[in-house]
Amino acid sequence: MLSRALKGHFATAIHRMLRPVVRHLIAQGITHPALIQMLKAIYVEVAETEFALPFKRQTDSRLALITGLNRKEITRLRQTRKSLTATVAMEDNLVTHVIGRWMAGPPYAAPDGTPRRLPYEGDRPGGASFARLVKDLSVDIPVRSVLDELLRAGTVALLPGGDVELRQETHVPTDDAVAKLTLLATDPAEVFCTIMHNLEHPDAPRLQRKVVYDNIGADALAEIRAATGRTGEEFIRRANALLAEHDRDRHPHAAGGRRMRVVLGTYYFEEAAAPTPPVPPDKRKGPPGRIRRPR
């Protein structure tokens, strides 16, 4: 838990973080009363599941104490609660599985994760092929159906010689708004939890880095976007190869222990910088080396 001195700073940070959220809520027609009802339900759900006492059941009185809601509201919410996550599927679909396995290193990629062109069906038994990749995933779907879906999504290309080439190393749905909203349900929460972990556990920090410049000319943005896209793809390629080495589904003899979910991500953001406030005349400095004398 944060110290009393830091709680005010925490509240200020949350206020700033919520501004873009509220802006988009208003733009999408989600009103303040609707958000309040959602927050009440989330408060009760989190308090009940993550702040339970080990020696007694969660009562309405205790939930009211730690959430600030009255007991009547607690009772109503517990009786009518529906899981808010039921309609949000994890970003776990066929396309992402294929890309991840393809870039996880040999035999489908180079050791650094650079994907190789694959024959649809290999000539050598046990050799790398698209068909073998799909079978490695243990999905109960015909190989040709998987290829058709990847072709439809623009993820792969079928070359004239019959090889299959990976064209998109990341899968961001272009025509599926529901799939994009799934990322909204997972990615911001993961970043937030990482920052909070680093605040609460400074002795065991997790990766949290970014680069910021606030005086970039707009004419350079097209070049920067293209370059950062290439840099991000290289990072994700290497990250995928790294994590794949420790994936026990693919490497049964990898390190043991409790099953954990690990995420490495990167993002690009741009916005208009706040204008530099004008300097009052009495604060302006003269040219270097010149002494300004009062008149």
Beta strands, then each sheet from edge to edge (+ up, - down):
strand 1: 118-119
strand 2: 156-158
strand 3: 163-166
sheet 1: 1+ 3- 2+
end
